[in-house]
Amino acid sequence: MLRPMTSAIAVLATLGISATSVNAAPDRWEYMGIASTGEKVYLNLDSIQLEPRRTGYFFTYQIGNDRPMAFTNCDGQFQVADRNEVYGEFMKPQSEAIRKMLGRACTYRAR
């Protein structure tokens, strides 16, 4: 039994896939609605992290084909990180989908 398992791990390693990533659960995305740009908005529930020093939450969302990281301090505003993980100015949501996303991030509790 050990030999087939060793062979499988060797094949995965050759393909650049770690053995732990094979059993990893996929991220859970929740649909939030349509943004003011007309694109669908999804929130990655597994990415929501409390940042206690700032009393807010970091999270990843998807709008169209983009998946930016963002932060909200739960006052109805949010800021988005650029590709270098530098956060921009706080913005107010322009759509109900983004407002819903912020509310969900601020009230979500991991099970």
Phi and psi restraints in degrees (value plus and minus 20) as a CYANA .aco file:
   2 LEU   PHI     -86.3   -46.3
   2 LEU   PSI     -56.7   -16.7
   3 ARG   PHI     -81.5   -41.5
   3 ARG   PSI     -68.8   -28.8
   4 PRO   PHI     -81.8   -41.8
   4 PRO   PSI     -57.2   -17.2
   5 MET   PHI     -86.1   -46.1
   5 MET   PSI     -62.5   -22.5
   6 THR   PHI     -83.1   -43.1
   6 THR   PSI     -60.8   -20.8
   7 SER   PHI     -84.0   -44.0
   7 SER   PSI     -61.6   -21.6
   8 ALA   PHI     -83.8   -43.8
   8 ALA   PSI     -62.4   -22.4
   9 ILE   PHI     -85.1   -45.1
   9 ILE   PSI     -58.7   -18.7
  10 ALA   PHI     -83.9   -43.9
  10 ALA   PSI     -60.5   -20.5
  11 VAL   PHI     -85.1   -45.1
  11 VAL   PSI     -64.8   -24.8
  12 LEU   PHI     -81.6   -41.6
  12 LEU   PSI     -62.7   -22.7
  13 ALA   PHI     -82.9   -42.9
  13 ALA   PSI     -58.7   -18.7
  14 THR   PHI     -83.1   -43.1
  14 THR   PSI     -55.0   -15.0
  15 LEU   PHI    -102.6   -62.6
  15 LEU   PSI     -24.1    15.9
  16 GLY   PHI      61.8   101.8
  16 GLY   PSI       3.2    43.2
  17 ILE   PHI    -132.2   -92.2
  17 ILE   PSI     106.5   146.5
  18 SER   PHI     -99.1   -59.1
  18 SER   PSI     133.1   173.1
  19 ALA   PHI     -83.9   -43.9
  19 ALA   PSI     -52.7   -12.7
  20 THR   PHI     -91.9   -51.9
  20 THR   PSI     -49.8    -9.8
  21 SER   PHI     -93.2   -53.2
  21 SER   PSI     -41.0    -1.0
  22 VAL   PHI     -85.7   -45.7
  22 VAL   PSI     -59.0   -19.0
  23 ASN   PHI    -110.9   -70.9
  23 ASN   PSI     -22.6    17.4
  24 ALA   PHI     -87.5   -47.5
  24 ALA   PSI     118.1   158.1
  25 ALA   PHI     -94.7   -54.7
  25 ALA   PSI     124.1   164.1
  26 PRO   PHI     -89.3   -49.3
  26 PRO   PSI     134.2   174.2
  27 ASP   PHI     -81.2   -41.2
  27 ASP   PSI     131.0   171.0
  28 ARG   PHI    -122.9   -82.9
  28 ARG   PSI      95.3   135.3
  29 TRP   PHI    -126.4   -86.4
  29 TRP   PSI     115.7   155.7
  30 GLU   PHI    -138.2   -98.2
  30 GLU   PSI     109.2   149.2
  31 TYR   PHI     -90.9   -50.9
  31 TYR   PSI     112.0   152.0
  32 MET   PHI    -127.7   -87.7
  32 MET   PSI     -44.2    -4.2
  33 GLY   PHI     113.4   153.4
  33 GLY   PSI    -179.8  -139.8
  34 ILE   PHI    -126.6   -86.6
  34 ILE   PSI     109.3   149.3
  35 ALA   PHI     -93.5   -53.5
  35 ALA   PSI     148.8   188.8
  36 SER   PHI     -83.7   -43.7
  36 SER   PSI     -38.3     1.7
  37 THR   PHI    -103.3   -63.3
  37 THR   PSI     -25.8    14.2
  38 GLY   PHI      70.7   110.7
  38 GLY   PSI     -19.2    20.8
  39 GLU   PHI    -112.9   -72.9
  39 GLU   PSI     131.2   171.2
  40 LYS   PHI     -93.4   -53.4
  40 LYS   PSI     124.7   164.7
  41 VAL   PHI    -139.9   -99.9
  41 VAL   PSI     111.0   151.0
  42 TYR   PHI    -148.7  -108.7
  42 TYR   PSI     126.6   166.6
  43 LEU   PHI    -131.4   -91.4
  43 LEU   PSI     111.5   151.5
  44 ASN   PHI    -104.3   -64.3
  44 ASN   PSI      83.5   123.5
  45 LEU   PHI     -82.4   -42.4
  45 LEU   PSI     -52.0   -12.0
  46 ASP   PHI     -95.0   -55.0
  46 ASP   PSI     -30.9     9.1
  47 SER   PHI    -113.1   -73.1
  47 SER   PSI     -29.9    10.1
  48 ILE   PHI     -89.6   -49.6
  48 ILE   PSI     102.4   142.4
  49 GLN   PHI    -153.3  -113.3
  49 GLN   PSI     109.8   149.8
  50 LEU   PHI     -91.2   -51.2
  50 LEU   PSI     114.9   154.9
  51 GLU   PHI    -135.1   -95.1
  51 GLU   PSI      70.9   110.9
  52 PRO   PHI     -83.1   -43.1
  52 PRO   PSI     -51.5   -11.5
  53 ARG   PHI     -86.2   -46.2
  53 ARG   PSI     -49.4    -9.4
  54 ARG   PHI    -126.1   -86.1
  54 ARG   PSI     -19.5    20.5
  55 THR   PHI      29.5    69.5
  55 THR   PSI      34.8    74.8
  56 GLY   PHI    -175.9  -135.9
  56 GLY   PSI    -185.3  -145.3
  57 TYR   PHI    -154.9  -114.9
  57 TYR   PSI     117.8   157.8
  58 PHE   PHI    -115.6   -75.6
  58 PHE   PSI     127.0   167.0
  59 PHE   PHI    -182.3  -142.3
  59 PHE   PSI     144.8   184.8
  60 THR   PHI    -136.1   -96.1
  60 THR   PSI     119.2   159.2
  61 TYR   PHI    -154.7  -114.7
  61 TYR   PSI     148.1   188.1
  62 GLN   PHI    -142.8  -102.8
  62 GLN   PSI     111.4   151.4
  63 ILE   PHI    -152.2  -112.2
  63 ILE   PSI      93.2   133.2
  64 GLY   PHI      44.5    84.5
  64 GLY   PSI    -146.1  -106.1
  65 ASN   PHI    -117.4   -77.4
  65 ASN   PSI     -21.4    18.6
  66 ASP   PHI    -111.1   -71.1
  66 ASP   PSI     125.1   165.1
  67 ARG   PHI    -148.9  -108.9
  67 ARG   PSI      55.6    95.6
  68 PRO   PHI     -99.5   -59.5
  68 PRO   PSI     135.8   175.8
  69 MET   PHI    -108.9   -68.9
  69 MET   PSI     127.4   167.4
  70 ALA   PHI    -164.2  -124.2
  70 ALA   PSI     148.3   188.3
  71 PHE   PHI    -159.4  -119.4
  71 PHE   PSI     120.7   160.7
  72 THR   PHI    -154.9  -114.9
  72 THR   PSI     121.8   161.8
  73 ASN   PHI    -120.5   -80.5
  73 ASN   PSI      -2.7    37.3
  74 CYS   PHI      46.1    86.1
  74 CYS   PSI      10.1    50.1
  75 ASP   PHI    -127.8   -87.8
  75 ASP   PSI      -4.6    35.4
  76 GLY   PHI      72.9   112.9
  76 GLY   PSI     -17.6    22.4
  77 GLN   PHI    -141.7  -101.7
  77 GLN   PSI     144.8   184.8
  78 PHE   PHI    -170.9  -130.9
  78 PHE   PSI     143.7   183.7
  79 GLN   PHI    -153.3  -113.3
  79 GLN   PSI     129.8   169.8
  80 VAL   PHI    -136.6   -96.6
  80 VAL   PSI     121.4   161.4
  81 ALA   PHI    -107.6   -67.6
  81 ALA   PSI     124.4   164.4
  82 ASP   PHI    -104.5   -64.5
  82 ASP   PSI    -193.7  -153.7
  83 ARG   PHI     -83.4   -43.4
  83 ARG   PSI     -40.3    -0.3
  84 ASN   PHI    -114.6   -74.6
  84 ASN   PSI      -9.8    30.2
  85 GLU   PHI      43.1    83.1
  85 GLU   PSI      12.0    52.0
  86 VAL   PHI    -119.4   -79.4
  86 VAL   PSI     104.4   144.4
  87 TYR   PHI    -104.4   -64.4
  87 TYR   PSI     115.8   155.8
  88 GLY   PHI    -104.3   -64.3
  88 GLY   PSI    -186.6  -146.6
  89 GLU   PHI     -88.8   -48.8
  89 GLU   PSI     135.1   175.1
  90 PHE   PHI     -87.4   -47.4
  90 PHE   PSI     121.1   161.1
  91 MET   PHI    -146.9  -106.9
  91 MET   PSI     135.5   175.5
  92 LYS   PHI    -116.1   -76.1
  92 LYS   PSI     121.7   161.7
  93 PRO   PHI     -82.0   -42.0
  93 PRO   PSI     123.5   163.5
  94 GLN   PHI    -123.7   -83.7
  94 GLN   PSI     -19.2    20.8
  95 SER   PHI    -165.9  -125.9
  95 SER   PSI     140.8   180.8
  96 GLU   PHI     -84.5   -44.5
  96 GLU   PSI     -52.8   -12.8
  97 ALA   PHI     -81.3   -41.3
  97 ALA   PSI     -63.5   -23.5
  98 ILE   PHI     -91.1   -51.1
  98 ILE   PSI     -58.9   -18.9
  99 ARG   PHI     -81.0   -41.0
  99 ARG   PSI     -62.7   -22.7
 100 LYS   PHI     -82.8   -42.8
 100 LYS   PSI     -61.3   -21.3
 101 MET   PHI     -81.4   -41.4
 101 MET   PSI     -64.7   -24.7
 102 LEU   PHI     -84.2   -44.2
 102 LEU   PSI     -62.6   -22.6
 103 GLY   PHI     -82.3   -42.3
 103 GLY   PSI     -61.3   -21.3
 104 ARG   PHI     -86.1   -46.1
 104 ARG   PSI     -62.5   -22.5
 105 ALA   PHI     -82.2   -42.2
 105 ALA   PSI     -57.4   -17.4
 106 CYS   PHI     -99.4   -59.4
 106 CYS   PSI     -38.4     1.6
 107 THR   PHI    -134.0   -94.0
 107 THR   PSI     -20.7    19.3
 108 TYR   PHI     -93.1   -53.1
 108 TYR   PSI     117.2   157.2
 109 ARG   PHI    -147.1  -107.1
 109 ARG   PSI     104.0   144.0
 110 ALA   PHI     -84.2   -44.2
 110 ALA   PSI     122.0   162.0
